[in-house]
């Protein structure tokens, strides 16, 4: 797998785990939503400073953003955040 795509998949996975929207994650990392979307889709490389900021905000070690974890549950392409949060509240 391409390293940019792997990194993007991991950012998206951990962002969902924290229940952050792309908008909220962009705010917390001093980025914009288009940039976050492009990162998650493997379109851009990321600076070391941004990698460190992403890891800090997601509360993970930097190396965790570079692990190719094929056993992980596949995330949906689009998520209705209201419905998604409700599932976690009820569960």
Protein Blocks (a to p, Z undefined) as FASTA:
>chain_A
ZZklmmmmmmmmmmmmnopafklmmmmnopafklmmmmmnopaccdfklmmmmmmmnopa
fklmmcccfkbccddfbdcfklmmmmmmmZZ
